[in-house]
Structure formats: structure tokens, C-alpha cells
Amino acid sequence: MKITNSNARGSLAVMTVSLIASCSNGNFTSPEKETKPDQTSRAGSESTQAGKAVSPGSEFAPAGKSLDLYIVMDKSGSLWVDPTPPSSIGSGSDPSCKRMDALLDLLAALRTKLKSGERVRINIATFGNKGKSLGSFDNVLGKSNKEIESNFRDGICGFPGELESTNYAQGIKIALNDYSNNKGAGKFNLETTLFFSDGAAKDSRQDLTDAINKLNSTFPNRVYGILLGKTSDVCELEDNSGKNLSTEECLLEVVGKDPNKVIQATDAAGLSAAMTSLLQK
């Protein structure tokens, strides 16, 4: 899939961005080499229906560096229910919460790549209509996935009780607040945000712009995005002509307009491969 910008869409300027190329055999690959998930990971046992992604680079979690990872997880209604009529529970983009499994696979891959003595902390925020902090989990490399899952699965996967909107800014604000609260707990070599969504932002334009700007000034060149699926929905941000940005363009804004930091999975089964590909060199 290509996003071709011939009309200077907002601050994105004139460019052609190749976020995802279609892949007829359904296998997830980077442009450099085939993704090889850890054999203990669920990613290897699931079909990975994702596209061919531009590599986000090798600096997401290089060996020898401590990592403070702020994960912002979409919890909007479209994960459970496809908003296109006729809609029903279970018709959404990820009703079985493969996003949680993908996160566990990413952490398992981190344990394989990094040394046991290196410090990794995860901090998780969710968002729908509002944002919510699920707290932090330190020394992740020394913890089992079972321990991490017991702390976060309900918060990530639990049905919110109503089908909520996709308000990016609400999740970003919570993650930034968690970061501010964590400042006294010691310095990490790398401070990184991983933003996950399946749709376009519905926040007010100013609220969203302010949140994105603050996110990228707090984590300069350290914001990554995972996009699930493809939607015709548009976000509240506009280009210079007043046309609303697409979902892909909206997420590109979140990561500081760097297409190398966005990976897309065409469906939930491809999320594990998409997330673990962040660690590719």
C-alpha cells in the first residue's frame, strides 16, 4: 500500500510514502529479510497475514541499552465490533485480543535479544473515549509472560462496557503523565513510545495536535506505531486544502512523520509478527 502525497497534505509536505506493500502469499516480511519470530512465541504458530513493512530500523531496543517503553493501546469499540452495518459483537478487528498475545511475543523476543542484566520497564496506557493508566512493570527481562499477562490482560482485553471512540490524545496524555511520574525512578538509556491503533483519531484537532507535539518533543525520534487493518475512516487532522487525513496519514503524524517507524498488520493474526519485527536489524 502506498500513500502518495501530491497535494502537500498539511505538514506532511509533498512526498510518496511506502508504508506497506501488498503481499499475495500473506507472509509478513521486512524488505531486508524474512521475519523469524522466537520459536517459543505464539507468532510462529499463527498465520501472519500482514503486509511487507518498511523496517523501523535497528534502534528500537539495541543490546546493551536499558529500555523504558511506554505502550499506548487502543481500546475503542471497533476492536470488538465492525462499525459497518450489519454489525455484531465479534465482528471487529481484534475481538479475541491478539494484541495482548503480540505484546507478550514482543517481550519474549526482547528477552532473547537483550541480556538478563539489562533493565526493561513497560508502562501501559489504554484509550477509547478516555485514557487510563494500567501501571508499570519493571525488570521485564526477569519476569515471565504469565506474570505480565496477569497484570495487564484485563486492562487491555476487557470489554469496556460500551463501544468507545478512538481518541488518540487521551491515551497519549496518560502515557506522558506516567512518564512524568516515573522520572524519579532512575534514568534509562532509551525512552520509547509504542502506539497501537486500528482506526483514525477522533479527538478535537487542537487537542490531538498538542498531544502529538508533546509526545514527539518528549520522545524525539523514539515514537513507533503499529496499525491494525485498513479503514476508510479519516481523522480530525486536515491537510492544507482542508481535507481530512486518512488513518495511515494520521498515525504517521503520531510517529513524527517518519514512515520507517510505522508497521501495519492487515489483520489481528499478523500482530505478533508486526510487533516482533521492531527488533529486526
HUFEN-V471999 format. One record per residue. RES is the residue in one letter. SS is DSSP state (~ for helix, > for strand, _ for the rest). OMEGA is omega in whole degrees, 0 to 359 (* if undefined). Layout:
RES/SS/OMEGA
RES/SS/OMEGA
//
This chain:
M/_/178
K/>/171
I/>/181
T/>/185
N/>/180
S/_/184
N/_/178
A/_/184
R/_/178
G/~/182
S/~/179
L/~/180
A/_/183
V/_/182
M/>/169
T/>/183
V/>/175
S/>/178
L/_/185
I/>/171
A/>/181
S/_/184
C/_/190
S/_/181
N/_/174
G/_/181
N/_/179
F/_/178
T/>/169
S/>/179
P/_/185
E/_/181
K/_/180
E/>/175
T/_/179
K/_/181
P/_/176
D/_/185
Q/_/178
T/_/184
S/_/175
R/~/183
A/~/182
G/~/184
S/~/181
E/_/171
S/_/184
T/_/183
Q/_/178
A/_/181
G/_/179
K/>/189
A/>/169
V/_/182
S/_/179
P/_/181
G/_/186
S/_/188
E/_/179
F/_/179
A/_/180
P/_/178
A/_/179
G/_/182
K/_/172
S/_/187
L/>/173
D/>/190
L/>/179
Y/>/185
I/>/181
V/>/189
M/>/174
D/>/175
K/_/183
S/_/186
G/~/183
S/~/175
L/~/181
W/_/186
V/>/173
D/_/184
P/_/180
T/_/180
P/_/355
P/_/184
S/_/179
S/_/177
I/>/181
G/_/181
S/_/184
G/_/186
S/_/182
D/_/184
P/_/180
S/_/173
C/_/172
K/~/179
R/~/177
M/~/178
D/~/180
A/~/178
L/~/178
L/~/178
D/~/176
L/~/180
L/~/176
A/~/178
A/~/176
L/~/179
R/~/178
T/~/185
K/~/186
L/_/179
K/_/184
S/_/181
G/_/181
E/_/184
R/_/175
V/>/176
R/>/173
I/>/180
N/>/188
I/>/174
A/>/176
T/>/178
F/>/170
G/_/170
N/_/180
K/_/177
G/>/178
K/>/176
S/>/175
L/>/176
G/>/184
S/>/176
F/>/186
D/_/178
N/_/185
V/~/183
L/~/179
G/~/181
K/_/176
S/_/175
N/~/179
K/~/178
E/~/181
I/~/180
E/~/181
S/~/179
N/~/192
F/~/187
R/~/182
D/~/181
G/~/181
I/~/189
C/~/184
G/_/179
F/_/188
P/_/180
G/_/175
E/_/181
L/_/188
E/_/179
S/_/183
T/_/184
N/_/182
Y/~/188
A/~/181
Q/~/177
G/~/179
I/~/181
K/~/179
I/~/179
A/~/179
L/~/177
N/~/176
D/~/180
Y/~/179
S/~/180
N/~/183
N/~/188
K/~/182
G/~/185
A/~/178
G/_/184
K/_/175
F/_/176
N/_/184
L/>/176
E/>/194
T/>/172
T/>/172
L/>/186
F/>/180
F/>/175
S/>/174
D/_/183
G/_/182
A/_/182
A/_/179
K/_/176
D/_/172
S/_/186
R/~/183
Q/~/180
D/~/181
L/~/179
T/~/180
D/~/181
A/~/180
I/~/180
N/~/180
K/~/179
L/~/184
N/~/174
S/~/178
T/~/180
F/_/184
P/_/180
N/_/183
R/_/177
V/>/181
Y/>/181
G/>/172
I/>/179
L/>/179
L/>/175
G/_/178
K/_/181
T/_/177
S/_/180
D/_/179
V/>/180
C/>/186
E/>/177
L/>/183
E/>/173
D/_/184
N/_/180
S/_/181
G/_/178
K/_/180
N/>/179
L/>/175
S/>/177
T/~/181
E/~/179
E/~/179
C/~/179
L/~/177
L/~/175
E/~/182
V/~/183
V/_/177
G/_/176
K/_/180
D/_/183
P/~/179
N/~/182
K/~/177
V/>/175
I/>/182
Q/>/171
A/>/184
T/_/173
D/_/187
A/~/180
A/~/180
G/~/184
L/~/180
S/~/179
A/~/179
A/~/182
M/~/182
T/~/178
S/~/174
L/~/185
L/~/181
Q/_/172
K/_/*
//
